[in-house]
Amino acid sequence: MALDLNLNGADDPFELEPATLELELAPQRLPAYARLLLDVLSGDPTVAIRADDAEESWRIVEPVVDACSEGLVPMRSYPAVSSFEP
């Protein structure tokens, strides 16, 4: 994985210098979802949200879902395959 950045120059902060941050990830024995399930089954609390966070999320999202279901929000549809041309 690599991330290209433009950093302020050492001598002139208005001159940008490119830099690349690179990371090589270790090979994984299990797919990501299998690791998540193992963490859940072992009781790892970092892979879940608290109940009050879940309730607050639904409080925010539910009116939007209801409005979409009732046809109150105009939804645009796009073809499954489209090309982007700048």
Contacts in CASP RR format, 6 or more apart in sequence:
PFRMAT RR
TARGET T0000
AUTHOR 0000-0000-0000
METHOD contacts of the structure
MODEL  1
MALDLNLNGADDPFELEPATLELELAPQRLPAYARLLLDVLSGDPTVAIR
ADDAEESWRIVEPVVDACSEGLVPMRSYPAVSSFEP
1 22 0 8 1.000
1 23 0 8 1.000
1 24 0 8 1.000
1 25 0 8 1.000
2 20 0 8 1.000
2 21 0 8 1.000
2 22 0 8 1.000
2 23 0 8 1.000
3 20 0 8 1.000
3 21 0 8 1.000
3 22 0 8 1.000
4 18 0 8 1.000
4 19 0 8 1.000
4 20 0 8 1.000
5 18 0 8 1.000
5 19 0 8 1.000
5 20 0 8 1.000
5 21 0 8 1.000
6 16 0 8 1.000
6 17 0 8 1.000
6 18 0 8 1.000
6 19 0 8 1.000
7 16 0 8 1.000
7 17 0 8 1.000
7 18 0 8 1.000
7 19 0 8 1.000
8 14 0 8 1.000
8 15 0 8 1.000
8 16 0 8 1.000
8 17 0 8 1.000
9 15 0 8 1.000
9 16 0 8 1.000
9 17 0 8 1.000
10 17 0 8 1.000
28 35 0 8 1.000
30 38 0 8 1.000
36 47 0 8 1.000
39 46 0 8 1.000
39 47 0 8 1.000
40 47 0 8 1.000
40 48 0 8 1.000
49 57 0 8 1.000
64 73 0 8 1.000
67 73 0 8 1.000
68 75 0 8 1.000
END
